[in-house]
Amino acid sequence: MFGGSFEEAKSAGQTSGKWLLVNIQHTKEFACQALNRDVWSNPTVKQLLREHFVFWQFYQDSAEGEKYKQFYPFVRLPHIAIVDPRTGERLIQLGKVSSIELISIGEDVVI
C-alpha cells in the first residue's frame, strides 16, 4: 500500500508504469471492513496489486480522502477506482466487490 498523497501515488504510478488503484473507506462501514478481510488479504489480489498497481487507500474523512472525493465524486462506500496515473482519468469505479470480481477487472485493465 502506498503511504503518500494522491498526487505522489499518481507520480509513483507514472514512474513505475503501473495503474493507480484507489480505495476509499470509512471506519464505521462494515462493507469496508469486509473488503479488508476478504479482498485485500487474498493472495492473488495481493500479487496482482504488487505487479500492476500502485495501491492507495485512505479514509473518506481524512484530508486526502476528502480531497480525492472533490475531484472524483462518489456516493457509496467502499469506493474502489482504477485511475490512469498519466492522465488522471478514472477508468473504472466500483463499490463492494469480491476477490474474484476484482481479479477479473484488474486483469482486464492490465492486459
DSSP file (Angstrom, degrees, kcal/mol; ACC not computed):
  #  RESIDUE AA STRUCTURE BP1 BP2  ACC     N-H-->O    O-->H-N    N-H-->O    O-->H-N    TCO  KAPPA ALPHA  PHI   PSI    X-CA   Y-CA   Z-CA
    1    1 A M              0   0    0      0, 0.0     2,-0.3     0, 0.0    55,-0.2   0.000 360.0 360.0 360.0 135.0    0.0    0.0    0.0
    2    2 A F  B     -a   56   0A   0     53,-3.8    55,-0.5     1,-0.1     7,-0.1  -0.636 360.0-163.3 -81.3 133.3    1.3    3.4   -1.0
    3    3 A G        +     0   0    0     -2,-0.3    -1,-0.1    53,-0.1    53,-0.1   0.485  56.5  82.1 -99.2  -3.8    1.6    5.8    2.0
    4    4 A G  S    S-     0   0    0      1,-0.2    -2,-0.0     2,-0.1     0, 0.0  -0.045  87.2 -64.9 -90.5-165.7    1.9    9.2    0.4
    5    5 A S     >  -     0   0    0      1,-0.1     4,-2.3    51,-0.0    -1,-0.2  -0.164  49.5-102.7 -73.4 170.8   -0.6   11.7   -1.1
    6    6 A F  H  > S+     0   0    0      2,-0.2     4,-2.6     1,-0.2     5,-0.2   0.916 124.1  50.9 -61.8 -43.2   -2.8   11.0   -4.1
    7    7 A E  H  > S+     0   0    0      1,-0.2     4,-2.2     2,-0.2    -1,-0.2   0.888 110.5  49.1 -63.1 -38.9   -0.5   13.2   -6.2
    8    8 A E  H  > S+     0   0    0      2,-0.2     4,-2.4     1,-0.2    -1,-0.2   0.878 110.0  51.7 -66.8 -37.3    2.5   11.2   -5.0
    9    9 A A  H  X S+     0   0    0     -4,-2.3     4,-2.3     2,-0.2    -2,-0.2   0.910 109.3  50.0 -64.9 -42.3    0.7    8.0   -5.8
   10   10 A K  H  X S+     0   0    0     -4,-2.6     4,-2.3     1,-0.2    -2,-0.2   0.928 111.4  49.1 -60.5 -44.1    0.0    9.2   -9.3
   11   11 A S  H  X S+     0   0    0     -4,-2.2     4,-2.5     1,-0.2    -2,-0.2   0.894 109.6  51.3 -62.7 -40.7    3.6   10.1   -9.7
   12   12 A A  H  X S+     0   0    0     -4,-2.4     4,-2.3     1,-0.2     6,-0.3   0.882 109.6  51.3 -64.1 -37.8    4.7    6.7   -8.5
   13   13 A G  H  X>S+     0   0    0     -4,-2.3     5,-1.6     2,-0.2     4,-1.3   0.901 110.4  48.2 -64.8 -41.4    2.4    5.1  -11.0
   14   14 A Q  H  <5S+     0   0    0     -4,-2.3    -2,-0.2    71,-0.2    -1,-0.2   0.930 114.1  46.4 -63.3 -45.5    3.8    7.1  -13.8
   15   15 A T  H  <5S+     0   0    0     -4,-2.5    -2,-0.2     1,-0.2    -1,-0.2   0.888 119.6  38.7 -65.0 -41.2    7.4    6.3  -12.8
   16   16 A S  H  <5S-     0   0    0     -4,-2.3    -1,-0.2    -5,-0.2    -2,-0.2   0.573 106.0-121.8 -88.7 -10.1    6.8    2.6  -12.3
   17   17 A G  T  <5 +     0   0    0     -4,-1.3     2,-0.3     1,-0.3    -3,-0.2   0.791  68.2 132.8  73.2  27.6    4.4    2.2  -15.3
   18   18 A K      < -     0   0    0     -5,-1.6    -1,-0.3    -6,-0.3    35,-0.2  -0.785  58.6-112.7-111.8 155.1    1.6    0.9  -13.1
   19   19 A W  E     -b   53   0A   0     33,-2.1    35,-2.8    -2,-0.3     2,-0.6  -0.379  32.1-116.6 -73.8 161.0   -2.1    1.8  -12.8
   20   20 A L  E     -bC  54  83A   0     63,-2.2    63,-3.2    33,-0.2     2,-0.6  -0.916  24.2-164.9-104.3 121.1   -3.4    3.5   -9.7
   21   21 A L  E     -bC  55  82A   0     33,-2.7    35,-3.0    -2,-0.6     2,-0.4  -0.936  10.5-163.0-108.1 119.1   -5.9    1.5   -7.7
   22   22 A V  E     -bC  56  81A   0     59,-3.1    59,-2.2    -2,-0.6     2,-0.4  -0.813  11.2-176.0-105.0 137.7   -7.8    3.7   -5.2
   23   23 A N  E     -bC  57  80A   0     33,-2.5    35,-2.1    -2,-0.4     2,-0.5  -0.958   2.8-171.8-133.9 117.7   -9.7    2.5   -2.2
   24   24 A I  E     +bC  58  79A   0     55,-2.6    55,-2.5    -2,-0.4     2,-0.2  -0.930  17.1 173.6-108.9 130.7  -11.7    5.0    0.0
   25   25 A Q  E     -b   59   0A   0     33,-2.2    35,-3.4    -2,-0.5     2,-0.4  -0.747  27.2-140.3-129.6 173.1  -13.2    3.6    3.2
   26   26 A H    >   -     0   0    0     -2,-0.2     3,-1.5     3,-0.2     6,-0.2  -0.996  18.9-135.3-136.4 136.1  -15.0    4.6    6.3
   27   27 A T  T 3  S+     0   0    0     -2,-0.4    -1,-0.1     1,-0.3     6,-0.1   0.777 104.9  49.6 -62.9 -27.7  -14.2    3.0    9.7
   28   28 A K  T 3  S+     0   0    0      4,-0.0     2,-0.7    -3,-0.0    -1,-0.3   0.430  87.7  96.2 -93.2   1.4  -17.9    2.6   10.6
   29   29 A E    X>  -     0   0    0     -3,-1.5     4,-1.3     1,-0.2     3,-1.1  -0.826  60.3-158.2 -96.6 113.0  -18.9    1.0    7.3
   30   30 A F  H 3> S+     0   0    0     -2,-0.7     4,-2.7     1,-0.3     5,-0.2   0.859  90.6  62.3 -59.9 -36.6  -18.9   -2.8    7.7
   31   31 A A  H 3> S+     0   0    0      1,-0.2     4,-1.8     2,-0.2    -1,-0.3   0.828 102.0  53.0 -59.6 -30.7  -18.5   -3.4    3.9
   32   32 A C  H <> S+     0   0    0     -3,-1.1     4,-1.9    -6,-0.2    -1,-0.2   0.905 109.3  47.3 -69.9 -41.8  -15.2   -1.6    4.2
   33   33 A Q  H  X S+     0   0    0     -4,-1.3     4,-2.2     1,-0.2    -2,-0.2   0.899 111.7  51.0 -65.6 -40.0  -14.0   -3.9    7.0
   34   34 A A  H  X S+     0   0    0     -4,-2.7     4,-3.4     2,-0.2     5,-0.5   0.874 106.4  55.4 -64.5 -37.1  -15.2   -6.9    5.0
   35   35 A L  H  X>S+     0   0    0     -4,-1.8     4,-2.2    -5,-0.2     5,-2.0   0.925 109.3  46.8 -60.8 -45.0  -13.3   -5.7    1.9
   36   36 A N  I  <>S+     0   0    0     -4,-1.9     5,-0.5     3,-0.2    -2,-0.2   0.919 118.3  42.3 -61.5 -43.5  -10.1   -5.6    4.0
   37   37 A R  I  <5S+     0   0    0     -4,-2.2    -2,-0.2    -5,-0.1    -1,-0.2   0.904 128.1  25.3 -70.3 -43.4  -10.8   -9.0    5.4
   38   38 A D  I  <5S+     0   0    0     -4,-3.4    -3,-0.2    -5,-0.2    -2,-0.2   0.779 130.8  24.6 -99.7 -30.0  -11.9  -10.8    2.2
   39   39 A V  I ><5S+     0   0    0     -4,-2.2     3,-1.6    -5,-0.5     6,-0.2   0.884 118.7  44.8-105.1 -58.2  -10.4   -9.0   -0.7
   40   40 A W  I 3 <S+     0   0    0     -5,-2.0    -4,-0.1     1,-0.3    -3,-0.1   0.739 114.1  53.2 -65.8 -20.8   -7.2   -7.1    0.1
   41   41 A S  T 3 <S+     0   0    0     -5,-0.5    -1,-0.3    -6,-0.4    -2,-0.1   0.551  80.8 112.9 -88.6  -7.5   -5.9  -10.1    2.1
   42   42 A N    <>  -     0   0    0     -3,-1.6     4,-2.7     1,-0.1     5,-0.2  -0.484  67.8-137.9 -67.3 127.6   -6.4  -12.5   -0.8
   43   43 A P  H  > S+     0   0    0      0, 0.0     4,-2.1     0, 0.0    -1,-0.1   0.853 102.5  49.6 -57.4 -37.9   -3.0  -13.8   -2.0
   44   44 A T  H  > S+     0   0    0      2,-0.2     4,-2.4     1,-0.2     5,-0.2   0.897 111.6  48.7 -69.7 -39.3   -3.9  -13.5   -5.7
   45   45 A V  H  > S+     0   0    0     -6,-0.2     4,-2.8     2,-0.2     5,-0.2   0.932 110.5  51.9 -63.2 -45.5   -5.2   -9.9   -5.2
   46   46 A K  H  X S+     0   0    0     -4,-2.7     4,-2.6     1,-0.2    -2,-0.2   0.910 111.0  47.4 -57.2 -43.5   -2.0   -9.0   -3.4
   47   47 A Q  H  X S+     0   0    0     -4,-2.1     4,-2.3     2,-0.2     5,-0.2   0.922 111.4  50.3 -65.7 -44.1    0.1  -10.4   -6.2
   48   48 A L  H  X S+     0   0    0     -4,-2.4     4,-2.2     1,-0.2     5,-0.4   0.924 113.4  46.3 -58.7 -45.6   -2.0   -8.5   -8.9
   49   49 A L  H  X S+     0   0    0     -4,-2.8     4,-2.2     1,-0.2    -2,-0.2   0.934 111.7  50.8 -63.2 -46.6   -1.6   -5.3   -6.9
   50   50 A R  H  < S+     0   0    0     -4,-2.6    -1,-0.2    -5,-0.2    -2,-0.2   0.884 117.6  38.7 -58.6 -41.1    2.1   -5.7   -6.4
   51   51 A E  H  < S+     0   0    0     -4,-2.3    -1,-0.2    -5,-0.2    -2,-0.2   0.811 133.0  15.0 -82.4 -31.5    2.8   -6.4  -10.1
   52   52 A H  H  < S+     0   0    0     -4,-2.2   -33,-2.1    -5,-0.2     2,-0.3   0.509 111.5  55.2-127.7  -5.8    0.5   -4.0  -11.8
   53   53 A F  E  <  - b   0  19A   0     -4,-2.2     2,-0.6    -5,-0.4   -33,-0.2  -0.946  58.1-136.8-136.1 150.7   -0.9   -1.3   -9.5
   54   54 A V  E     - b   0  20A   0    -35,-2.8   -33,-2.7    -2,-0.3     2,-0.7  -0.957  36.8-146.0 -94.9 118.0    0.1    1.4   -7.0
   55   55 A F  E     - b   0  21A   0     -2,-0.6   -53,-3.8   -35,-0.2     2,-0.5  -0.796  19.5-177.4 -96.4 115.9   -2.5    0.7   -4.2
   56   56 A W  E     +ab   2  22A   0    -35,-3.0   -33,-2.5    -2,-0.7     2,-0.4  -0.954   3.8 176.8-119.3 116.0   -3.6    3.9   -2.5
   57   57 A Q  E     + b   0  23A   0    -55,-0.5     2,-0.3    -2,-0.5   -33,-0.2  -0.974   7.2 156.0-126.1 128.6   -6.1    3.5    0.4
   58   58 A F  E     - b   0  24A   0    -35,-2.1   -33,-2.2    -2,-0.4     2,-0.3  -0.953  41.8-102.3-143.1 162.5   -7.4    6.3    2.6
   59   59 A Y  E >   - b   0  25A   0     -2,-0.3     3,-1.7   -35,-0.2     6,-0.5  -0.648  30.0-124.7 -84.9 145.8  -10.4    7.0    4.8
   60   60 A Q  T 3  S+     0   0    0    -35,-3.4     9,-0.2    -2,-0.3   -34,-0.1   0.852 109.3  51.9 -57.8 -37.9  -13.1    9.3    3.4
   61   61 A D  T 3  S+     0   0    0    -36,-0.3    -1,-0.3     4,-0.1     2,-0.1   0.385  89.0  99.8 -87.9   6.4  -12.9   11.7    6.4
   62   62 A S  S <> S-     0   0    0     -3,-1.7     4,-2.6     1,-0.1     5,-0.2  -0.465  88.6-109.7 -80.7 163.1   -9.1   12.2    6.1
   63   63 A A  H  > S+     0   0    0      1,-0.2     4,-2.2     2,-0.2     5,-0.1   0.912 121.2  46.3 -59.6 -42.7   -7.8   15.3    4.3
   64   64 A E  H  > S+     0   0    0      2,-0.2     4,-2.6     1,-0.2    -1,-0.2   0.895 111.8  51.2 -67.9 -39.9   -6.6   13.2    1.4
   65   65 A G  H  > S+     0   0    0     -6,-0.5     4,-2.2     2,-0.2    -2,-0.2   0.908 112.0  46.4 -63.1 -42.3   -9.9   11.3    1.2
   66   66 A E  H  X S+     0   0    0     -4,-2.6     4,-1.6     2,-0.2    -2,-0.2   0.899 112.2  50.5 -66.9 -40.5  -11.9   14.5    1.1
   67   67 A K  H  X S+     0   0    0     -4,-2.2     4,-1.3    -5,-0.2    -2,-0.2   0.924 110.6  49.7 -62.7 -44.3   -9.6   16.0   -1.5
   68   68 A Y  H >X S+     0   0    0     -4,-2.6     4,-2.7     1,-0.2     3,-0.5   0.929 108.2  53.4 -58.8 -45.9   -9.9   12.9   -3.6
   69   69 A K  H 3< S+     0   0    0     -4,-2.2    -1,-0.2     1,-0.2    -2,-0.2   0.809 102.3  58.9 -64.0 -29.7  -13.7   13.0   -3.4
   70   70 A Q  H 3< S+     0   0    0     -4,-1.6    -1,-0.2    -3,-0.2    -2,-0.2   0.893 116.1  33.9 -63.6 -38.7  -13.8   16.6   -4.6
   71   71 A F  H << S+     0   0    0     -4,-1.3    -2,-0.2    -3,-0.5    -1,-0.2   0.790 131.5  31.3 -86.9 -30.4  -12.1   15.6   -7.8
   72   72 A Y  S  < S-     0   0    0     -4,-2.7    -1,-0.2    -5,-0.2    -2,-0.1  -0.704  84.9-155.3-129.5  78.4  -13.7   12.1   -8.2
   73   73 A P        +     0   0    0      0, 0.0     2,-0.3     0, 0.0    -3,-0.1  -0.184  19.4 168.8 -59.0 144.6  -17.1   12.2   -6.7
   74   74 A F        -     0   0    0      1,-0.1     5,-0.1    -5,-0.1     3,-0.1  -0.969  26.7-158.2-150.7 161.5  -18.7    9.0   -5.4
   75   75 A V        +     0   0    0     -2,-0.3     2,-0.2     1,-0.1    -1,-0.1   0.800  68.0  57.6-109.6 -47.0  -21.7    8.1   -3.3
   76   76 A R  S    S-     0   0    0      2,-0.1    -1,-0.1    20,-0.0     0, 0.0  -0.582  76.5-106.2 -98.6 152.6  -21.2    4.6   -1.9
   77   77 A L  S    S+     0   0    0     -2,-0.2    19,-0.2     2,-0.1     2,-0.2  -0.949  94.0  46.9-118.2 145.0  -18.5    3.1    0.4
   78   78 A P  S    S-     0   0    0      0, 0.0     2,-0.5     0, 0.0   -53,-0.2   0.540  79.6-164.8 -72.0 154.4  -16.3    1.3    0.0
   79   79 A H  E     -C   24   0A   0    -55,-2.5   -55,-2.6    -2,-0.2     2,-0.4  -0.943   9.3-179.9-110.6 127.2  -15.1    3.2   -3.1
   80   80 A I  E     +CD  23  94A   0     14,-2.3    14,-3.7    -2,-0.5     2,-0.3  -0.989   6.7 170.3-125.5 135.6  -12.7    1.5   -5.5
   81   81 A A  E     -CD  22  93A   0    -59,-2.2   -59,-3.1    -2,-0.4     2,-0.5  -0.995  29.1-142.4-143.8 149.5  -11.4    3.1   -8.6
   82   82 A I  E     -CD  21  92A   0     10,-2.0     9,-2.5    -2,-0.3    10,-1.4  -0.973  27.8-170.6-110.2 123.5   -8.7    2.5  -11.2
   83   83 A V  E     -CD  20  90A   0    -63,-3.2   -63,-2.2    -2,-0.5     7,-0.2  -0.925  26.8-125.3-119.0 136.0   -7.1    5.7  -12.3
   84   84 A D     >  -     0   0    0      5,-2.7     4,-2.9    -2,-0.4     5,-0.3  -0.715  21.1-153.3 -75.5 115.7   -4.7    6.3  -15.2
   85   85 A P  T  4 S+     0   0    0      0, 0.0   -71,-0.2     0, 0.0    -1,-0.2   0.708  89.1  54.1 -69.3 -17.8   -1.7    7.9  -13.4
   86   86 A R  T  4 S+     0   0    0    -73,-0.1    -2,-0.0     1,-0.1   -67,-0.0   0.906 125.1  19.3 -79.9 -42.7   -0.7    9.8  -16.6
   87   87 A T  T  4 S-     0   0    0      2,-0.1     3,-0.1    -3,-0.1    -1,-0.1   0.663  93.6-128.2-102.1 -20.1   -4.0   11.5  -17.4
   88   88 A G     <  +     0   0    0     -4,-2.9     2,-0.3     1,-0.3   -78,-0.0   0.498  55.7 151.0  81.0   4.0   -5.7   11.3  -14.0
   89   89 A E        -     0   0    0     -5,-0.3    -5,-2.7     1,-0.1     2,-0.9  -0.517  48.4-132.0 -72.8 131.1   -8.8    9.8  -15.7
   90   90 A R  E     +D   83   0A   0     -2,-0.3    -7,-0.2    -7,-0.2     3,-0.1  -0.759  28.1 179.5 -81.4 111.5  -10.9    7.5  -13.6
   91   91 A L  E     +     0   0A   0     -9,-2.5     2,-0.4    -2,-0.9    -1,-0.2   0.865  63.7  18.0 -83.0 -39.2  -11.3    4.5  -15.8
   92   92 A I  E     -D   82   0A   0    -10,-1.4   -10,-2.0     2,-0.0     2,-0.4  -0.993  59.6-166.1-138.5 140.3  -13.3    2.2  -13.5
   93   93 A Q  E     +D   81   0A   0     -2,-0.4     2,-0.3   -12,-0.2   -12,-0.2  -0.996  18.1 171.1-128.9 128.2  -15.4    2.9  -10.4
   94   94 A L  E     -D   80   0A   0    -14,-3.7   -14,-2.3    -2,-0.4     3,-0.1  -0.839  18.8-163.5-130.4 164.9  -16.6    0.1   -8.2
   95   95 A G        -     0   0    0      1,-0.3     2,-0.3    -2,-0.3    -1,-0.1   0.060  69.8  -3.1-113.8-129.0  -18.2   -0.4   -4.9
   96   96 A K  S    S+     0   0    0    -19,-0.2    -1,-0.3    -2,-0.1     2,-0.3  -0.520  76.5 170.0 -68.5 126.7  -18.3   -3.6   -2.9
   97   97 A V        -     0   0    0     -2,-0.3     2,-0.2    -3,-0.1   -58,-0.0  -0.929  30.3-121.8-135.5 159.8  -16.6   -6.4   -4.9
   98   98 A S     >  -     0   0    0     -2,-0.3     4,-2.4     1,-0.1     5,-0.2  -0.518  34.7-106.6 -91.1 167.9  -15.4  -10.0   -4.3
   99   99 A S  H  > S+     0   0    0      1,-0.2     4,-2.6     2,-0.2     5,-0.2   0.916 121.4  52.1 -58.5 -44.1  -11.8  -11.1   -4.8
  100  100 A I  H  > S+     0   0    0      1,-0.2     4,-2.3     2,-0.2    -1,-0.2   0.912 110.3  47.5 -62.5 -43.9  -12.8  -12.9   -8.0
  101  101 A E  H  > S+     0   0    0      2,-0.2     4,-2.6     1,-0.2     5,-0.2   0.922 113.3  48.0 -63.5 -44.2  -14.5   -9.8   -9.4
  102  102 A L  H  X S+     0   0    0     -4,-2.4     4,-2.9     1,-0.2     5,-0.2   0.905 111.5  49.8 -65.7 -40.9  -11.6   -7.6   -8.6
  103  103 A I  H  X S+     0   0    0     -4,-2.6     4,-2.6    -5,-0.2    -1,-0.2   0.928 112.2  48.3 -62.1 -45.0   -9.0  -10.0  -10.1
  104  104 A S  H  X S+     0   0    0     -4,-2.3     4,-2.0    -5,-0.2    -2,-0.2   0.931 115.3  43.7 -61.0 -47.5  -11.1  -10.3  -13.3
  105  105 A I  H  X S+     0   0    0     -4,-2.6     4,-1.8     2,-0.2    -2,-0.2   0.922 114.3  50.5 -65.1 -44.1  -11.4   -6.5  -13.6
  106  106 A G  H  X S+     0   0    0     -4,-2.9     4,-2.0    -5,-0.2    -2,-0.2   0.904 110.3  48.9 -61.0 -42.9   -7.8   -5.9  -12.7
  107  107 A E  H  X S+     0   0    0     -4,-2.6     4,-1.4     1,-0.2    -1,-0.2   0.874 108.0  55.1 -66.4 -36.7   -6.6   -8.4  -15.3
  108  108 A D  H  < S+     0   0    0     -4,-2.0    -1,-0.2    -5,-0.2    -2,-0.2   0.878 109.7  47.8 -62.1 -36.8   -8.8   -6.9  -18.0
  109  109 A V  H  < S+     0   0    0     -4,-1.8    -2,-0.2     1,-0.2    -1,-0.2   0.901 113.9  44.3 -71.6 -41.8   -7.2   -3.5  -17.3
  110  110 A V  H  <        0   0    0     -4,-2.0    -1,-0.2     1,-0.2    -2,-0.2   0.644 360.0 360.0 -83.7 -13.4   -3.6   -4.7  -17.4
  111  111 A I     <        0   0    0     -4,-1.4    -1,-0.2    -5,-0.2    -2,-0.1   0.488 360.0 360.0 -79.9 360.0   -3.9   -6.9  -20.5
